[in-house]
């Protein structure tokens, strides 16, 4: 598509990107500091984008432990505004070709619908295999992302901007410390790869763009009617063990040969749909859905911390809202 860069740097679009970036975060120190001179800063961002001098700054890494070790990359507020502007511009273009099997972070789909689709699969089929990609975000090949974007975008200035954003996150997970914390194998993925987890552009590219053609191939090429993907979690349903074993092998080969990705468990077991499937924070049976025991344990531990006054001080209203939202997430069915 042509003329996209002009839309990106439009005042109304950048204003909307700023609002998206700061929504619910105005009290964070970095956001509050940005807003002290927000209009002038936004004008400088627009001018640098227009004259081609804007460059993304370095990411800072956050080492988080809940519910499992995660290495989150945080850009500056100014860079996050640009990332939001890019994501808002490209999301409709990328999602236009998305498969109905792609459920994550998408209006009308999401975790709730994905779990219901898994429940339907459990009730309609005999067997299921759950595959997941090994170190997905750190394994993504930046050049492949740029090539996929180039096929959809006919705008040299926008492509140059995207190339700079992608280059800024390359190799973010290469250091021994980062790999050790995030439990990334020292020998895989190779250095120089990766999209920074935590960036809105990375979420868009990793969730919906990188495996988009793969989704269509599984659904139409391999003719797997019972297929669902949630980011890097793949679920294949069927009525024949032999067929699912063959599909498991084919899927692993396609990911390796065409996308340079590896499965975490290439020989993941085939599960009977008469049993249980633990996925996406839920325990799914043909009879219904319930929260995973570990999710309930985390909630109980957090609730006790609140009762004992541990952690940051909270008002009663804030605690009630937090409890309600977490209960809604746990018992959303």
ROGURO-225680 format. One record per residue (C-alpha): residue number from 1; x, y, z; residue in three letters. Coordinates in nm, 4 decimals, padded with zeros to 6 digits, m for minus. Last residue first. Layout:
// ROGURO-225680
- nr | x | y | z | rest
- NUM | X | Y | Z | ALA $
...
//
This chain:
// ROGURO-225680
- nr | x | y | z | rest
- 333 | m01.6541 | m01.9345 | 03.2070 | UNK $
- 332 | m01.4453 | m01.6365 | 03.3127 | UNK $
- 331 | m01.3714 | m01.7909 | 03.6516 | UNK $
- 330 | m00.9979 | m01.7160 | 03.6735 | UNK $
- 329 | m01.0092 | m01.3925 | 03.4735 | UNK $
- 328 | m01.3178 | m01.2629 | 03.6511 | UNK $
- 327 | m01.1625 | m01.3562 | 03.9827 | UNK $
- 326 | m00.8557 | m01.1553 | 03.8874 | UNK $
- 325 | m01.0646 | m00.8536 | 03.7845 | UNK $
- 324 | m01.2757 | m00.8666 | 04.0991 | UNK $
- 323 | m00.9724 | m00.8966 | 04.3256 | UNK $
- 322 | m00.8050 | m00.5981 | 04.1579 | UNK $
- 321 | m01.1182 | m00.3853 | 04.1772 | UNK $
- 320 | m01.1676 | m00.4740 | 04.5440 | UNK $
- 319 | m00.8029 | m00.3940 | 04.6216 | UNK $
- 318 | m00.8297 | m00.0538 | 04.4511 | UNK $
- 317 | m01.1476 | 00.0271 | 04.6435 | UNK $
- 316 | m00.9864 | m00.0734 | 04.9737 | UNK $
- 315 | m00.6925 | 00.1556 | 04.9042 | UNK $
- 314 | m00.3579 | m00.0032 | 04.8332 | UNK $
- 313 | m00.0129 | 00.0149 | 04.9938 | UNK $
- 312 | 00.2645 | m00.1466 | 04.7855 | UNK $
- 311 | 00.3639 | m00.4954 | 04.8965 | UNK $
- 310 | 00.2596 | m00.6733 | 05.2110 | UNK $
- 309 | m00.0397 | m00.5627 | 05.4161 | UNK $
- 308 | m00.1186 | m00.9019 | 05.5633 | UNK $
- 307 | m00.4554 | m00.9222 | 05.3846 | UNK $
- 306 | m00.2967 | m00.8068 | 05.0583 | UNK $
- 305 | m00.0209 | m01.0668 | 05.0796 | UNK $
- 304 | m00.2843 | m01.3292 | 05.1617 | UNK $
- 303 | m00.4730 | m01.2377 | 04.8420 | UNK $
- 302 | m00.1525 | m01.2725 | 04.6393 | UNK $
- 301 | m00.0877 | m01.6199 | 04.7757 | UNK $
- 300 | m00.4479 | m01.7220 | 04.7071 | UNK $
- 299 | m00.4263 | m01.5901 | 04.3499 | UNK $
- 298 | m00.0998 | m01.7734 | 04.2833 | UNK $
- 297 | m00.2523 | m02.0981 | 04.4161 | UNK $
- 296 | m00.5596 | m02.0527 | 04.1950 | UNK $
- 295 | m00.3376 | m02.0160 | 03.8885 | UNK $
- 294 | m00.1378 | m02.3222 | 03.9965 | UNK $
- 293 | m00.4581 | m02.5271 | 04.0200 | UNK $
- 292 | m00.5551 | m02.4412 | 03.6594 | UNK $
- 291 | m00.8873 | m02.2638 | 03.6365 | UNK $
- 290 | m01.1952 | m02.4669 | 03.5308 | UNK $
- 289 | m01.3583 | m02.5589 | 03.2023 | UNK $
- 288 | m01.6402 | m02.7996 | 03.1132 | UNK $
- 287 | m01.7636 | m03.1578 | 03.0765 | UNK $
- 286 | m01.5472 | m03.2293 | 02.7723 | UNK $
- 285 | m01.2530 | m03.1275 | 02.9828 | UNK $
- 284 | m01.0355 | m02.8158 | 02.9764 | UNK $
- 283 | m00.8059 | m02.7050 | 03.2561 | UNK $
- 282 | m00.7420 | m02.3349 | 03.2023 | UNK $
- 281 | m00.4504 | m02.0907 | 03.1994 | UNK $
- 280 | m00.4090 | m02.0985 | 02.8218 | UNK $
- 279 | m00.3873 | m02.4785 | 02.8113 | UNK $
- 278 | m00.4218 | m02.7850 | 03.0312 | UNK $
- 277 | m00.6095 | m03.0460 | 02.8260 | UNK $
- 276 | m00.7960 | m03.3149 | 03.0167 | UNK $
- 275 | m00.9195 | m03.6668 | 02.9376 | UNK $
- 274 | m01.1819 | m03.7914 | 02.6931 | UNK $
- 273 | m01.0076 | m03.5850 | 02.4260 | UNK $
- 272 | m00.7248 | m03.8359 | 02.4440 | UNK $
- 271 | m00.3836 | m03.6752 | 02.4339 | UNK $
- 270 | m00.1092 | m03.7287 | 02.1780 | UNK $
- 269 | 00.2263 | m03.6751 | 02.3405 | UNK $
- 268 | 00.4728 | m03.4073 | 02.2283 | UNK $
- 267 | 00.7431 | m03.5648 | 02.0131 | UNK $
- 266 | 00.8888 | m03.2382 | 01.8777 | UNK $
- 265 | 00.8792 | m03.0872 | 02.2293 | UNK $
- 264 | 01.0036 | m02.7279 | 02.2205 | UNK $
- 263 | 00.9392 | m02.7075 | 01.8486 | UNK $
- 262 | 01.2052 | m02.5344 | 01.6426 | UNK $
- 261 | 01.1890 | m02.2271 | 01.4206 | UNK $
- 260 | 01.3735 | m02.1358 | 01.1022 | UNK $
- 259 | 01.0484 | m02.0263 | 00.9317 | UNK $
- 258 | 01.0405 | m02.2349 | 00.6125 | UNK $
- 257 | 01.2541 | m02.5393 | 00.6917 | UNK $
- 256 | 01.2184 | m02.5607 | 01.0701 | UNK $
- 255 | 00.8515 | m02.4617 | 01.0958 | UNK $
- 254 | 00.7635 | m02.6826 | 00.8002 | UNK $
- 253 | 00.9474 | m02.9822 | 00.9462 | UNK $
- 252 | 00.7857 | m02.9503 | 01.2877 | UNK $
- 251 | 00.4424 | m02.9242 | 01.1269 | UNK $
- 250 | 00.5056 | m03.2303 | 00.9138 | UNK $
- 249 | 00.6158 | m03.4448 | 01.2089 | UNK $
- 248 | 00.3189 | m03.3467 | 01.4233 | UNK $
- 247 | 00.0928 | m03.3986 | 01.1225 | UNK $
- 246 | 00.2168 | m03.7557 | 01.0798 | UNK $
- 245 | 00.1610 | m03.8293 | 01.4471 | UNK $
- 244 | m00.1842 | m03.6721 | 01.4202 | UNK $
- 243 | m00.2741 | m03.8927 | 01.1218 | UNK $
- 242 | m00.1536 | m04.2088 | 01.2976 | UNK $
- 241 | m00.3538 | m04.1237 | 01.6101 | UNK $
- 240 | m00.6692 | m04.0788 | 01.4044 | UNK $
- 239 | m00.9701 | m03.8683 | 01.5086 | UNK $
- 238 | m00.8077 | m03.5287 | 01.4917 | UNK $
- 237 | m00.7250 | m03.2085 | 01.6765 | UNK $
- 236 | m00.4147 | m02.9900 | 01.6366 | UNK $
- 235 | m00.3278 | m02.7215 | 01.8905 | UNK $
- 234 | m00.0354 | m02.4830 | 01.8415 | UNK $
- 233 | 00.0995 | m02.2517 | 02.1120 | UNK $
- 232 | 00.3382 | m01.9889 | 01.9737 | UNK $
- 231 | 00.0922 | m01.6949 | 01.9562 | UNK $
- 230 | m00.2383 | m01.8790 | 02.0245 | UNK $
- 229 | m00.2888 | m02.1121 | 01.7295 | UNK $
- 228 | m00.5889 | m02.3354 | 01.6610 | UNK $
- 227 | m00.6376 | m02.6336 | 01.4291 | UNK $
- 226 | m00.9291 | m02.8778 | 01.4072 | UNK $
- 225 | m00.9975 | m02.8575 | 01.0341 | UNK $
- 224 | m00.6476 | m02.9721 | 00.9437 | UNK $
- 223 | m00.6390 | m02.9815 | 00.5640 | UNK $
- 222 | m00.2586 | m02.9952 | 00.5332 | UNK $
- 221 | m00.2694 | m02.7269 | 00.2640 | UNK $
- 220 | m00.5881 | m02.5553 | 00.3775 | UNK $
- 219 | m00.5740 | m02.5248 | 00.7559 | UNK $
- 218 | m00.2042 | m02.5991 | 00.8053 | UNK $
- 217 | m00.1034 | m02.3858 | 00.5066 | UNK $
- 216 | m00.3242 | m02.0971 | 00.6140 | UNK $
- 215 | m00.1732 | m02.0950 | 00.9616 | UNK $
- 214 | 00.1814 | m02.1142 | 00.8196 | UNK $
- 213 | 00.1075 | m01.8140 | 00.5957 | UNK $
- 212 | 00.0263 | m01.6122 | 00.9087 | UNK $
- 211 | 00.3166 | m01.7395 | 01.1141 | UNK $
- 210 | 00.5297 | m01.4220 | 01.1134 | UNK $
- 209 | 00.2451 | m01.1728 | 01.0805 | UNK $
- 208 | m00.0132 | m01.2201 | 01.3569 | UNK $
- 207 | 00.1520 | m01.2905 | 01.6905 | UNK $
- 206 | 00.5167 | m01.2207 | 01.6146 | UNK $
- 205 | 00.4634 | m00.9077 | 01.4031 | UNK $
- 204 | 00.1871 | m00.7554 | 01.6145 | UNK $
- 203 | 00.3508 | m00.8370 | 01.9474 | UNK $
- 202 | 00.6843 | m00.7104 | 01.8201 | UNK $
- 201 | 00.5228 | m00.3817 | 01.7167 | UNK $
- 200 | 00.3627 | m00.3478 | 02.0596 | UNK $
- 199 | 00.6993 | m00.4022 | 02.2309 | UNK $
- 198 | 00.7004 | m00.6259 | 02.5385 | UNK $
- 197 | 00.9016 | m00.9140 | 02.3969 | UNK $
- 196 | 01.1822 | m00.7745 | 02.1859 | UNK $
- 195 | 01.1954 | m00.9489 | 01.8459 | UNK $
- 194 | 01.4729 | m01.1975 | 01.7886 | UNK $
- 193 | 01.7819 | m01.2964 | 01.6001 | UNK $
- 192 | 02.1470 | m01.1963 | 01.6087 | UNK $
- 191 | 02.2751 | m01.4988 | 01.7949 | UNK $
- 190 | 02.1548 | m01.8485 | 01.7003 | UNK $
- 189 | 01.8438 | m01.9697 | 01.8834 | UNK $
- 188 | 01.9479 | m02.2029 | 02.0295 | UNK $
- 187 | 02.2904 | m02.3072 | 02.1577 | UNK $
- 186 | 02.2790 | m02.1378 | 02.4991 | UNK $
- 185 | 01.9233 | m02.2727 | 02.5493 | UNK $
- 184 | 01.6949 | m01.9963 | 02.6678 | UNK $
- 183 | 01.5832 | m02.0242 | 03.0294 | UNK $
- 182 | 01.4822 | m01.6559 | 03.0429 | UNK $
- 181 | 01.7326 | m01.5915 | 03.3227 | UNK $
- 180 | 02.0128 | m01.7936 | 03.1658 | UNK $
- 179 | 01.9616 | m01.6498 | 02.8191 | UNK $
- 178 | 01.9621 | m01.2923 | 02.9469 | UNK $
- 177 | 02.2759 | m01.3503 | 03.1548 | UNK $
- 176 | 02.4564 | m01.5280 | 02.8701 | UNK $
- 175 | 02.3897 | m01.2298 | 02.6385 | UNK $
- 174 | 02.2130 | m01.2973 | 02.3083 | UNK $
- 173 | 01.8557 | m01.2086 | 02.4059 | UNK $
- 172 | 01.8522 | m00.8576 | 02.2590 | UNK $
- 171 | 02.0144 | m00.9865 | 01.9408 | UNK $
- 170 | 01.8005 | m00.7707 | 01.7129 | UNK $
- 169 | 01.5694 | m00.5340 | 01.8961 | UNK $
- 168 | 01.6996 | m00.2100 | 01.7455 | UNK $
- 167 | 01.7223 | m00.3690 | 01.3989 | UNK $
- 166 | 01.3455 | m00.4235 | 01.3880 | UNK $
- 165 | 01.2725 | m00.0585 | 01.4650 | UNK $
- 164 | 01.5268 | 00.0611 | 01.2079 | UNK $
- 163 | 01.3885 | m00.1679 | 00.9380 | UNK $
- 162 | 01.0388 | m00.0464 | 01.0171 | UNK $
- 161 | 01.1454 | 00.3143 | 00.9590 | UNK $
- 160 | 01.3085 | 00.2220 | 00.6275 | UNK $
- 159 | 00.9912 | 00.0354 | 00.5274 | UNK $
- 158 | 00.7822 | 00.3426 | 00.6095 | UNK $
- 157 | 01.0029 | 00.5655 | 00.3960 | UNK $
- 156 | 01.0052 | 00.3162 | 00.1073 | UNK $
- 155 | 00.6270 | 00.2804 | 00.0842 | UNK $
- 154 | 00.4839 | m00.0155 | m00.1049 | UNK $
- 153 | 00.3820 | m00.2219 | 00.1970 | UNK $
- 152 | 00.2376 | m00.5738 | 00.1932 | UNK $
- 151 | 00.5191 | m00.7727 | 00.0329 | UNK $
- 150 | 00.7748 | m00.5562 | 00.2121 | UNK $
- 149 | 00.6230 | m00.6509 | 00.5474 | UNK $
- 148 | 00.6859 | m01.0208 | 00.4850 | UNK $
- 147 | 01.0432 | m00.9453 | 00.3771 | UNK $
- 146 | 01.0988 | m00.7363 | 00.6909 | UNK $
- 145 | 00.9730 | m01.0201 | 00.9113 | UNK $
- 144 | 01.1959 | m01.2673 | 00.7277 | UNK $
- 143 | 01.4987 | m01.0444 | 00.7765 | UNK $
- 142 | 01.4277 | m01.0253 | 01.1508 | UNK $
- 141 | 01.4410 | m01.4029 | 01.1975 | UNK $
- 140 | 01.2281 | m01.4936 | 01.4980 | UNK $
- 139 | 01.4072 | m01.7158 | 01.7498 | UNK $
- 138 | 01.4116 | m01.4739 | 02.0485 | UNK $
- 137 | 01.0302 | m01.4320 | 02.0232 | UNK $
- 136 | 00.9623 | m01.8074 | 01.9968 | UNK $
- 135 | 01.1978 | m01.9594 | 02.2519 | UNK $
- 134 | 01.0894 | m02.3125 | 02.1442 | UNK $
- 133 | 00.7611 | m02.3178 | 01.9597 | UNK $
- 132 | 00.4731 | m02.4993 | 02.1244 | UNK $
- 131 | 00.2845 | m02.8140 | 02.0302 | UNK $
- 130 | m00.0366 | m02.9473 | 02.1853 | UNK $
- 129 | m00.1680 | m03.2697 | 02.0317 | UNK $
- 128 | m00.5360 | m03.3596 | 02.0399 | UNK $
- 127 | m00.7346 | m03.6833 | 02.0067 | UNK $
- 126 | m01.0931 | m03.8069 | 01.9709 | UNK $
- 125 | m01.2619 | m03.5034 | 01.8189 | UNK $
- 124 | m01.5847 | m03.2997 | 01.8503 | UNK $
- 123 | m01.6007 | m03.2481 | 02.2279 | UNK $
- 122 | m01.2324 | m03.1681 | 02.2755 | UNK $
- 121 | m01.2426 | m02.9373 | 01.9711 | UNK $
- 120 | m01.5387 | m02.7483 | 02.1176 | UNK $
- 119 | m01.3506 | m02.7055 | 02.4445 | UNK $
- 118 | m01.0488 | m02.5800 | 02.2497 | UNK $
- 117 | m01.2732 | m02.3274 | 02.0730 | UNK $
- 116 | m01.4067 | m02.2149 | 02.4127 | UNK $
- 115 | m01.0488 | m02.1712 | 02.5328 | UNK $
- 114 | m00.9662 | m01.9628 | 02.2247 | UNK $
- 113 | m01.2788 | m01.7503 | 02.2634 | UNK $
- 112 | m01.1802 | m01.6544 | 02.6189 | UNK $
- 111 | m00.8141 | m01.6032 | 02.5300 | UNK $
- 110 | m00.8727 | m01.3601 | 02.2444 | UNK $
- 109 | m01.1051 | m01.3657 | 01.9398 | UNK $
- 108 | m01.3452 | m01.0829 | 01.8496 | UNK $
- 107 | m01.0698 | m00.8237 | 01.8511 | UNK $
- 106 | m00.7300 | m00.9891 | 01.8298 | UNK $
- 105 | m00.4613 | m01.0349 | 02.0904 | UNK $
- 104 | m00.4318 | m01.4116 | 02.0357 | UNK $
- 103 | m00.6753 | m01.6228 | 01.8311 | UNK $
- 102 | m00.5205 | m01.7131 | 01.4931 | UNK $
- 101 | m00.7157 | m02.0145 | 01.3574 | UNK $
- 100 | m00.9553 | m01.7892 | 01.1631 | UNK $
- 99 | m00.6531 | m01.7039 | 00.9517 | UNK $
- 98 | m00.5240 | m01.3485 | 00.9228 | UNK $
- 97 | m00.5160 | m01.1774 | 00.5825 | UNK $
- 96 | m00.6890 | m00.8521 | 00.6835 | UNK $
- 95 | m00.5122 | m00.8780 | 01.0179 | UNK $
- 94 | m00.1897 | m00.7493 | 00.8622 | UNK $
- 93 | m00.3409 | m00.4422 | 00.6953 | UNK $
- 92 | m00.5673 | m00.3594 | 00.9899 | UNK $
- 91 | m00.2700 | m00.3828 | 01.2316 | UNK $
- 90 | m00.0311 | m00.1770 | 01.0210 | UNK $
- 89 | m00.1329 | 00.1775 | 01.1145 | UNK $
- 88 | m00.2125 | 00.1137 | 01.4799 | UNK $
- 87 | 00.1105 | m00.0849 | 01.5179 | UNK $
- 86 | 00.3207 | 00.1911 | 01.3600 | UNK $
- 85 | 00.1658 | 00.4640 | 01.5775 | UNK $
- 84 | 00.2079 | 00.2459 | 01.8854 | UNK $
- 83 | 00.5757 | 00.1897 | 01.8054 | UNK $
- 82 | 00.6227 | 00.5641 | 01.7551 | UNK $
- 81 | 00.4631 | 00.6379 | 02.0927 | UNK $
- 80 | 00.6715 | 00.3624 | 02.2490 | UNK $
- 79 | 00.9847 | 00.5326 | 02.1216 | UNK $
- 78 | 00.8930 | 00.8531 | 02.3035 | UNK $
- 77 | 00.8077 | 00.6572 | 02.6197 | UNK $
- 76 | 01.1500 | 00.4900 | 02.6116 | UNK $
- 75 | 01.1598 | 00.1221 | 02.5187 | UNK $
- 74 | 01.1017 | m00.1644 | 02.7587 | UNK $
- 73 | 01.2104 | m00.5197 | 02.6809 | UNK $
- 72 | 01.0598 | m00.7943 | 02.8957 | UNK $
- 71 | 01.2593 | m01.1003 | 02.9999 | UNK $
- 70 | 01.0217 | m01.3484 | 03.1549 | UNK $
- 69 | 01.0790 | m01.6014 | 03.4325 | UNK $
- 68 | 00.7481 | m01.7739 | 03.5183 | UNK $
- 67 | 00.4193 | m01.6550 | 03.6729 | UNK $
- 66 | 00.5568 | m01.4104 | 03.7700 | UNK $
- 65 | 00.9382 | m01.3791 | 03.7763 | UNK $
- 64 | 01.0187 | m01.0610 | 03.5826 | UNK $
- 63 | 01.3617 | m00.9430 | 03.4667 | UNK $
- 62 | 01.3070 | m00.6090 | 03.2922 | UNK $
- 61 | 01.5467 | m00.5222 | 03.0109 | UNK $
- 60 | 01.6047 | m00.1651 | 02.8939 | UNK $
- 59 | 01.5773 | m00.1101 | 02.5220 | UNK $
- 58 | 01.8102 | 00.1160 | 02.3286 | UNK $
- 57 | 01.6863 | 00.4225 | 02.1391 | UNK $
- 56 | 01.4964 | 00.4161 | 01.8130 | UNK $
- 55 | 01.6208 | 00.6520 | 01.5415 | UNK $
- 54 | 01.4351 | 00.9510 | 01.4000 | UNK $
- 53 | 01.6411 | 01.1426 | 01.1416 | UNK $
- 52 | 01.4164 | 01.0774 | 00.8397 | UNK $
- 51 | 01.3027 | 01.4374 | 00.7901 | UNK $
- 50 | 00.9370 | 01.3613 | 00.8621 | UNK $
- 49 | 01.0068 | 01.1204 | 01.1471 | UNK $
- 48 | 01.2333 | 01.3745 | 01.3116 | UNK $
- 47 | 00.9679 | 01.6459 | 01.2771 | UNK $
- 46 | 00.6933 | 01.4208 | 01.4181 | UNK $
- 45 | 00.9087 | 01.3218 | 01.7154 | UNK $
- 44 | 00.9910 | 01.6868 | 01.7800 | UNK $
- 43 | 00.6194 | 01.7761 | 01.7725 | UNK $
- 42 | 00.5478 | 01.4938 | 02.0169 | UNK $
- 41 | 00.8131 | 01.6324 | 02.2511 | UNK $
- 40 | 00.6664 | 01.9795 | 02.2237 | UNK $
- 39 | 00.3165 | 01.8560 | 02.3033 | UNK $
- 38 | 00.4275 | 01.6260 | 02.5854 | UNK $
- 37 | 00.6346 | 01.8702 | 02.7895 | UNK $
- 36 | 00.5342 | 01.7549 | 03.1365 | UNK $
- 35 | 00.3773 | 01.4507 | 02.9670 | UNK $
- 34 | 00.7134 | 01.2778 | 02.9209 | UNK $
- 33 | 00.7979 | 01.3129 | 03.2906 | UNK $
- 32 | 00.4594 | 01.1641 | 03.3858 | UNK $
- 31 | 00.5194 | 00.8712 | 03.1487 | UNK $
- 30 | 00.8652 | 00.8014 | 03.2929 | UNK $
- 29 | 00.7400 | 00.8291 | 03.6522 | UNK $
- 28 | 00.4344 | 00.6067 | 03.6065 | UNK $
- 27 | 00.1235 | 00.7954 | 03.7132 | UNK $
- 26 | m00.0092 | 00.8402 | 03.3583 | UNK $
- 25 | m00.0011 | 00.4658 | 03.2894 | UNK $
- 24 | m00.3662 | 00.3695 | 03.2385 | UNK $
- 23 | m00.3570 | 00.4834 | 02.8770 | UNK $
- 22 | m00.0158 | 00.6419 | 02.8139 | UNK $
- 21 | 00.0705 | 00.4604 | 02.4902 | UNK $
- 20 | m00.2814 | 00.4562 | 02.3465 | UNK $
- 19 | m00.3188 | 00.8298 | 02.4068 | UNK $
- 18 | 00.0171 | 00.8933 | 02.2409 | UNK $
- 17 | m00.0788 | 00.6825 | 01.9396 | UNK $
- 16 | m00.4028 | 00.8784 | 01.9031 | UNK $
- 15 | m00.2070 | 01.2045 | 01.9039 | UNK $
- 14 | 00.0324 | 01.0563 | 01.6484 | UNK $
- 13 | m00.2595 | 00.9668 | 01.4205 | UNK $
- 12 | m00.4231 | 01.3084 | 01.4551 | UNK $
- 11 | m00.0971 | 01.4879 | 01.3768 | UNK $
- 10 | m00.0260 | 01.2842 | 01.0649 | UNK $
- 9 | 00.3132 | 01.1129 | 01.0732 | UNK $
- 8 | 00.1751 | 00.7628 | 01.0158 | UNK $
- 7 | m00.0749 | 00.8679 | 00.7498 | UNK $
- 6 | 00.2039 | 01.0226 | 00.5439 | UNK $
- 5 | 00.4039 | 00.7020 | 00.5884 | UNK $
- 4 | 00.1146 | 00.4944 | 00.4573 | UNK $
- 3 | 00.0930 | 00.6719 | 00.1231 | UNK $
- 2 | 00.1134 | 00.3525 | m00.0818 | UNK $
- 1 | 00.0000 | 00.0000 | 00.0000 | UNK $
//
